[in-house]
Structure formats: C-alpha cells, structure tokens
Amino acid sequence: MTRFEPKNPDYRAIATDTFDRQRAMQTLGISIARLEPGEVDLAMPYSADFTQQNGFVHAGVITAGLDNACGIAAFTLMPAGSDILTVEFKTNLLAPAKGERFVFRAVVVKPGRTLTVCEGRAYAVQDGVETLVATMTGTLMALPRRE
C-alpha cells in the first residue's frame, strides 16, 4: 500500500477535531478507531434505532459511515487551512448489514491539490469475523476553511 506524507504536520489533531464537530457521527455513535495519513477506520456499535424493516442497519447509515471515512482519510492529506467536502460517491451494497458492530475503512487512492479519490469498505463484525457489506468510491474536494 502506498504511504502518504501529510501536508499538515498537525493532520491528526485537525482531522480528529473536524470529525468530533460532526453531530451526525455523534448521533450514529461512530468514532475514530484508527487514523493514519490517507487512511482511517471508523467504528460503530449496532443499534436497533438505525435499522430498516428487516432488522438490518439501514443503507443510509452505512453510506453515511463510508462517506465520512472517505472524507476523513482525504482530509488527513489536505494542507493546513483546508476543509473537505464530498462532491461525488458511488456505493455498492453487497450483503445485509447485520452484526454486533461495524467498521468503515477508507484509503486514499489518488490525492490531489483540489480533488482526492478514496475507496471505502464497510464491514459488519460478528464474533470477531468481518463480513464485507458495502463499498464506496468517493471524490472529495479541498476547500478553504470557513470559520
């Protein structure tokens, strides 16, 4: 896997702060489990509050976790003073999202000055076994940070 050098030496603190200010992630119980330049794992416990009619975690929740994982992975490579915004994504739902917890893992495929391409994978975890439930390809844009 390609190792990336962050443009901002404070990438970890800035990316964590950006993640922590996202109330949607707090509502879903999603947290950062691992953070490296160009890579992130987010974790979410199962909650019946986020299921659809069959008891599977709703595709919108899975997509939100993947989108955020791609965004934070891309954000770790942005220069100081940047912000991030998703401009496009494609999600493939591969299996029912049923497990005791979920992992949203994203990696940067191609960093850019303005646009960055990421790939994400969502896993349902049950009894320590990860099952791939969805994939995402996302394009994210660097913006000047707004106060």
N, C-alpha and C positions, 0 to 999 in steps of 0.2 A: 504494500500500500504506500502511496506517495505521502511523504511527510511534508507538511507545510510550515513555513515560518510566519508567525503572526506579524502584521504591520504595526500593531499596537502592543507594547510590552505589558500593558495592563488589561489585555484581552479577557483574562479570566474574571477579574472584578467587574469589568464593564458588561460582559455578556451575562454574568450572574445577576447584576443589578437590572439589566433590561428584562431578563426572564422574570425576576421577582416582582416587577411592576405590572406584569400581565395578570390581571384579575381573572381572566378566563382560565388560565392554567391553575390558579389557586382554587377556583370553583371545582375544577375537574380532579383536583388532588394530584396533579402532575408535578414532579420535581426533577431536578438535575441529578442524575446518578453518576455520570462521567462527563468530563469536559476536557478536550484537547484541541489544539489548533486544527480546524477543519473537520472536527468530529464531535458528536455528542450522543449520549444515551440519556433519554428521559424515562422516568418510571411512573406508573400509575397503578394504584390498587384497584381491584374490581369493586364496582359499586352498582347495586341494582338500580340506583337512581339514573344511570346513564344507559339503560338497556332499551331495546326495542321490544316488540310484542312477543318474540320468541325467547327472550332472556339473553340474547347476545348483546354485547356492547354495540351501541348504535354506530353506524358507519361515519356519521358526522363527528362523533367523538374521536374515533380512530383517525380520521382525516385531520382533525384539529391537532392531535398529538404529533402526527407526521409533519404537518406544515410547520409547527413550532420547532420541531427537531431540525428540520432543514434550515429554518431561519437562524437558529442559534449556531448551528455548525458554520453557516456562511458568515455570520456576524463575528465569529472569532478571528476571521481573516481580514476584516474591514479596518481601514485606518482610523486613528483617533478622530473623534468628532463626527463619526458616521452614525447613521441609523440604518435600519433594514426594513424592507417591505417586500412581501411576496407579490410577484407580478403574474405568475402562472404556475399551475401544478396539474399533474395527471396522477390519479390514484387508481390502482388495481386492487380490488377486494378479492382475496384468494381463498379464504376459509372463514367460517363463523368465528367471531371474536368472543371466545369463551375461555376464561382462565381465572386464576386467583390474583394475577397481576399482569401488567402489560409493559413492554419495553418498546420505545420508539427510538430507533438507532439511525442516525444520519451521518453522511460523509459528503464532503465537497468533492465533486468530480472535476470541475473546472472553475477556479476562482478568476474573477475579472475585476477591472477597475470599476465598472458600473454594474454589470450583471454577473452573477455567480450561479452555477448549476450544481444542484445537490441530488443525491439519491437517498431515500429513506426506506426503512423496513420496520413494520410493526409486528411484534411477536406477542402472542398470548403465552403466558407461563403457567403451567400446572404441574405440581410435584417436581419442580426443577427442570422440566422439559419445555423448551421453546418451540412453539409452532408458528410459522410464518402466516400471518393473516392478511397483510396488505403491503403493497409497495407504493412508493411515490417518487416521481421525478419532479423537481421544483426549480423554478428560476426566481432568483431573488435580486433585488436592486438595492444598491447603496445610495443612501440619501444623506444630505447634510442634516445633522441632528437639530431638532427643534426643541426649544425649551418650553 
